């Protein structure tokens, strides 16, 4: 009866009274929906092999040798261009979906502010801009809530880093690949000794993996020949004895048709990783063609990968 009287007084006075917990309940529902999306995103990553983690700004800063950011003022920035975080990258997956339950209360408080039109809103976030990508310095929860609520942009204080690369307006993956490419060829000189090399990697970290392989190959050569080898000599030997034969097998097996967006260099990296795994599991005697076909098989049967990953997760949960 008391509630009815209160509502009646509100209607008579021209004001619509809402229960205090309406926005709280809505915020709780948005949190639950965001957590479900995060779970499905991580689950699908096992099938697609797509990395759904946010990017660590410190890694980007180190790899691109970022220095001296300039404050550009407050502006609206596209939420889809925010790809990483300073220090909080492990708390979210792609699209800033929350993965840690500890942030529930804070996330819901911020969501309630967004949902309540009388709240007065929230302050701008703070971001670093690198090329066409942004990294959250302060305001990760605000970005997460805004994306969950369907916003297209968010107000931000922007500090911009100059990038000493040919295409400073590229996305962060392109900037990383170009930086790694320059370091790789500066170190190995393979572009000079083998100008028709066609070593083109399309994923960040690829050139660093190739350099790691060359360094390991140099160590093996030094043990065999009992003399030191410089990196250029090792790179030439690796290219002739490891890279070219493997790429020829990859092309002969025609598995590139299953990876239309990738290059022979990408497939070489995956093949070598699979070869090392098979050799560790079965011992010496593994042929490179087996590794090539194993890579192709995993692409053709993603559900098998998912089941294997799920069994591993369930096994850890029972331990």
Residue pairs with C-beta under 8 A, 6 or more apart in sequence:
6 17
7 17
10 16
10 17
23 112
23 115
23 116
24 108
24 112
26 111
26 112
26 115
27 108
27 109
27 111
27 112
27 115
28 108
30 108
30 111
30 115
30 145
30 148
30 149
31 98
31 104
31 107
31 108
31 111
33 148
34 97
34 98
34 107
34 144
34 148
35 97
35 98
35 101
37 95
37 97
37 148
38 92
38 93
38 97
38 98
38 99
41 52
41 93
41 94
41 95
41 97
42 52
42 93
42 99
43 306
44 50
44 52
45 51
45 52
46 305
46 306
46 309
46 310
47 302
47 303
47 305
47 306
48 302
49 305
52 93
52 94
53 89
53 90
53 93
53 94
54 83
54 84
54 85
54 89
54 90
54 92
54 93
54 94
54 96
55 83
55 84
55 85
55 89
55 135
55 172
56 84
56 85
56 89
57 84
57 85
57 86
57 87
57 89
57 128
57 135
58 86
58 87
60 66
60 84
60 130
60 135
60 172
60 176
61 161
63 176
63 179
63 180
64 130
64 161
64 163
64 165
64 175
64 176
64 179
65 164
66 130
66 161
66 163
67 161
67 162
68 161
68 162
69 128
69 159
69 160
69 161
70 159
70 160
70 162
71 157
71 158
71 159
72 129
72 158
72 159
72 160
73 157
73 158
74 124
74 155
74 156
74 157
74 158
75 155
75 156
75 158
76 153
76 154
76 155
76 156
77 127
77 129
77 134
77 153
77 154
77 155
77 156
77 158
78 152
78 153
79 143
79 146
79 147
79 151
79 152
79 153
79 154
80 152
81 132
81 133
81 134
82 96
82 127
82 133
82 134
82 135
82 136
82 143
82 154
83 133
83 134
83 135
83 171
83 172
84 133
84 135
84 136
84 172
85 91
85 92
85 135
85 136
85 140
86 128
86 135
86 136
86 137
88 136
88 140
90 99
91 98
91 99
91 100
91 103
91 140
92 98
92 99
92 140
92 144
93 99
95 147
96 140
96 143
96 144
96 147
97 144
97 147
97 148
98 104
98 107
98 144
103 141
106 141
107 141
107 144
107 145
110 122
110 141
110 142
110 145
111 145
111 148
111 149
112 119
113 119
113 121
113 122
114 121
114 122
114 145
114 146
114 149
115 149
122 142
124 139
124 154
124 155
124 156
124 157
125 136
125 137
125 138
125 139
125 142
125 143
125 154
125 155
125 156
125 157
126 136
126 137
126 138
126 139
126 156
126 157
126 159
127 134
127 135
127 136
127 137
127 139
127 156
127 157
127 158
127 159
128 134
128 135
128 137
128 158
128 159
128 160
128 161
129 158
129 159
129 160
129 161
130 160
130 161
130 163
130 172
130 175
131 163
131 167
131 168
131 169
131 170
131 171
131 172
131 174
131 175
132 169
132 170
132 171
132 172
133 171
133 172
133 175
134 156
134 158
136 143
137 159
139 154
139 156
142 154
143 154
146 154
162 168
163 175
165 175
165 178
165 179
165 182
166 178
167 174
167 175
167 178
168 175
170 178
173 203
173 204
176 204
176 205
177 201
177 202
177 203
177 204
177 206
177 207
180 201
180 204
180 205
180 206
180 207
180 208
181 201
181 207
183 207
183 211
184 190
184 199
184 207
184 208
184 210
184 211
185 191
187 211
187 231
188 211
188 214
188 231
188 232
188 235
189 232
189 235
190 197
190 199
190 235
190 236
190 239
191 197
193 232
193 235
193 236
194 236
194 239
197 239
198 264
198 265
199 210
199 243
199 265
200 263
200 265
201 207
201 210
201 263
201 265
201 266
201 269
202 261
202 262
202 263
202 266
203 266
206 265
206 266
206 269
209 269
210 265
210 269
213 238
213 242
213 272
214 231
214 234
214 235
214 238
215 231
215 234
217 234
217 237
217 238
217 242
218 229
218 231
218 233
218 234
218 238
221 229
221 233
221 234
221 237
222 228
222 229
229 237
242 272
243 268
245 288
246 268
246 271
246 272
246 288
247 264
247 265
247 267
247 268
249 288
249 289
249 292
250 256
250 264
250 267
250 268
250 271
250 292
251 264
253 289
253 292
253 293
253 296
255 267
255 292
255 293
255 295
255 296
255 299
256 262
256 264
256 267
258 296
258 299
258 300
259 266
259 267
259 299
267 292
267 295
270 295
271 288
271 291
271 292
271 295
272 291
274 291
274 294
274 295
275 286
275 288
275 290
275 291
278 286
278 290
278 291
278 294
279 286
298 304
298 305
